[in-house]
Amino acid sequence: MLKLSLALVALLLSAGVAMAQIPAGASAPPASVSPPAPQVLPSGDVMETLRASGQFTVLLKAADLVGLTAFVKGRPDVTVLAPNDNAFALLPAGELDRLLAPGNRADLQKLVLRHLINTRVPFATFSGAVTSAPTMGGESVELNGDQPATIGGAPVIQSDVMATNGVVHVLGKVITPPAS
């Protein structure tokens, strides 16, 4: 009888602990929810910072393929609007493969240049406001500092990663060309 009583107490205590972990009326998060990406930390210039984080392999590959890596590294003041690898995964099916194909280097270069601004643009310059800035691709990009902040319609996941030669804003979506 004592063993049964102890087992019942243990069961009730473990159930109480489990119930305390999930608020009443709430359910556990679905298993498909991925944890947020780790914060990007400065690690040299903007390109070294992107490489060190491990979250920008597609953007770095694209910059390499179109010969922009050395160009960006040589800029004294640059802003990189950096879609992470998860952002590239959100492109329509086949679009990334199309862009990375050898015959589409001009389109790939335009895409990379759309994510570069030829000056430092820290978040404080557009926080609480909506403005625009010219990209190195010749298009203007909207900088929306209202909450939730967006750049070019893409959500800002992390702002103001200050590198030695510029600033990186991490985006959750690739900035696509304006609809024609």
C-alpha positions in Angstrom: 0.0 0.0 0.0 2.9 2.4 0.8 4.5 1.7 -2.6 1.2 2.5 -4.3 0.7 5.7 -2.3 4.3 6.8 -3.2 3.8 6.0 -6.8 0.5 8.0 -6.9 2.2 11.0 -5.2 5.1 10.8 -7.7 2.6 10.7 -10.6 0.6 13.7 -9.3 3.8 15.7 -8.7 5.1 15.0 -12.2 1.7 15.9 -13.7 1.7 19.1 -11.7 5.2 20.0 -12.9 4.2 19.3 -16.5 1.1 21.4 -16.2 3.1 24.2 -14.7 5.3 24.3 -17.8 2.4 24.9 -20.3 0.0 27.7 -19.3 -3.7 26.8 -19.1 -5.3 27.0 -22.5 -2.0 26.9 -24.3 -0.5 24.1 -26.3 3.0 23.1 -26.8 4.6 24.6 -29.9 4.4 22.4 -33.0 7.4 20.3 -33.7 7.9 22.0 -37.1 8.7 25.4 -35.6 12.4 26.0 -36.1 14.4 27.9 -33.5 15.4 31.4 -34.3 18.7 31.9 -36.1 21.6 32.8 -33.9 22.5 36.4 -33.7 25.1 37.6 -36.2 28.2 39.0 -34.6 30.7 41.4 -36.2 33.8 39.5 -37.4 35.9 41.9 -39.5 34.5 43.4 -42.7 31.0 42.8 -43.9 31.9 39.8 -46.0 33.9 38.2 -43.2 31.0 38.8 -40.8 28.6 37.1 -43.2 30.9 34.2 -43.7 31.7 33.7 -40.0 28.0 33.5 -39.1 27.3 30.5 -41.4 23.8 31.8 -42.2 24.5 33.4 -45.6 26.0 30.7 -47.8 23.7 31.5 -50.7 24.3 35.3 -50.7 28.1 34.7 -50.4 28.0 32.2 -53.3 26.0 34.6 -55.4 28.5 37.5 -54.7 31.4 35.2 -55.6 29.8 34.1 -58.8 29.3 37.6 -60.1 32.6 38.9 -58.9 31.3 41.3 -56.2 33.0 39.8 -53.1 36.3 41.8 -53.5 34.4 44.9 -54.6 32.3 44.8 -51.4 35.3 44.1 -49.2 37.1 47.1 -50.7 34.2 49.6 -50.0 35.0 51.8 -47.0 31.3 52.3 -46.1 28.7 49.9 -47.3 25.3 48.6 -46.1 24.5 44.9 -46.8 20.9 44.0 -46.7 21.6 40.4 -46.1 18.9 37.7 -46.7 19.9 34.6 -44.8 19.7 31.1 -46.3 16.2 30.6 -45.0 15.1 33.7 -46.9 16.5 32.3 -50.2 14.6 29.1 -49.5 11.4 31.2 -49.6 11.9 32.1 -53.3 9.5 30.4 -55.7 10.5 26.8 -56.7 13.3 26.8 -59.2 14.1 30.5 -59.0 17.3 30.1 -57.1 18.5 27.4 -59.4 17.7 29.6 -62.4 19.6 32.6 -60.9 22.6 30.5 -60.1 22.8 28.9 -63.6 25.8 30.2 -65.7 23.5 31.8 -68.3 21.9 34.1 -65.7 24.8 36.0 -64.2 23.4 39.4 -65.2 20.1 38.6 -63.2 22.1 37.3 -60.3 24.3 40.4 -60.3 21.2 42.6 -60.2 19.9 40.6 -57.3 23.1 41.0 -55.3 23.4 44.7 -56.1 19.8 45.2 -55.0 21.0 44.2 -51.5 23.9 46.7 -51.3 23.8 50.4 -50.4 26.9 52.5 -51.1 27.0 54.1 -47.6 26.5 53.1 -44.0 22.8 53.2 -43.1 22.4 52.3 -39.5 18.9 51.6 -38.3 18.8 54.8 -36.3 18.7 56.8 -39.6 15.2 55.4 -40.4 13.9 54.2 -37.0 10.2 55.2 -36.6 10.1 56.6 -40.2 9.7 55.4 -43.8 12.3 56.6 -46.3 14.3 55.2 -49.2 17.9 54.7 -50.3 19.4 54.0 -53.6 20.9 50.5 -54.0 24.1 49.8 -56.0 21.7 48.2 -58.5 20.3 51.6 -59.3 16.9 51.0 -57.7 15.6 52.6 -54.6 14.7 50.4 -51.6 12.2 51.4 -49.0 13.5 51.6 -45.4 10.6 51.2 -43.1 11.6 51.8 -39.5 8.1 51.3 -38.1 7.5 48.1 -36.2 7.7 45.6 -37.5 10.7 47.0 -39.5 11.1 46.1 -43.1 13.6 46.9 -45.8 12.4 46.5 -49.4 9.3 44.7 -48.0 11.5 42.1 -46.3 11.3 41.7 -42.5 14.4 42.9 -40.6 15.5 40.0 -38.4 18.5 41.8 -37.0 19.7 45.3 -37.6 23.0 47.1 -37.1 25.7 44.4 -37.2 28.6 46.8 -37.3 31.5 45.5 -39.3 34.8 47.3 -40.0 33.7 48.6 -43.4 29.9 48.9 -43.0 26.7 47.7 -41.5 24.7 44.5 -42.1 20.9 44.2 -41.7 19.8 40.6 -41.7 16.6 40.1 -43.7 14.1 37.3 -43.6 13.2 37.6 -47.3 15.0 38.3 -50.5 14.3 41.7 -52.0 12.8 41.0 -55.4 12.4 43.5 -58.2 9.4 45.8 -58.2 6.5 44.4 -60.2 6.4 45.7 -63.7 
